[in-house]
Amino acid sequence: MELQKALEEYEKYFSENYFFYIGFVKTDSEIISEIQKYIKTRKKQRLPKYEDNLQ
């Protein structure tokens, strides 16, 4: 499966885009595997929690 198709499947299944974390590098295969896991388990990707007032 190619990355674009996996991203489209995620969006179709969850009605939202897969979120790419800034500064976190994954290969296309890792992203595809992760998306397949989310769809298989019917659990959405957890979005990051940002801390206010970090210096």
Secondary structure in CASP SS format (residue, H / E / C, confidence):
PFRMAT SS
TARGET T0000
AUTHOR 0000-0000-0000
METHOD secondary structure of the structure
MODEL  1
M C 1.00
E C 1.00
L H 1.00
Q H 1.00
K H 1.00
A H 1.00
L H 1.00
E H 1.00
E H 1.00
Y H 1.00
E H 1.00
K H 1.00
Y H 1.00
F H 1.00
S C 1.00
E C 1.00
N C 1.00
Y C 1.00
F C 1.00
F C 1.00
Y C 1.00
I C 1.00
G C 1.00
F C 1.00
V C 1.00
K C 1.00
T C 1.00
D H 1.00
S H 1.00
E H 1.00
I H 1.00
I H 1.00
S H 1.00
E H 1.00
I H 1.00
Q H 1.00
K H 1.00
Y H 1.00
I H 1.00
K H 1.00
T H 1.00
R C 1.00
K C 1.00
K C 1.00
Q C 1.00
R C 1.00
L C 1.00
P C 1.00
K C 1.00
Y C 1.00
E C 1.00
D C 1.00
N C 1.00
L C 1.00
Q C 1.00
END
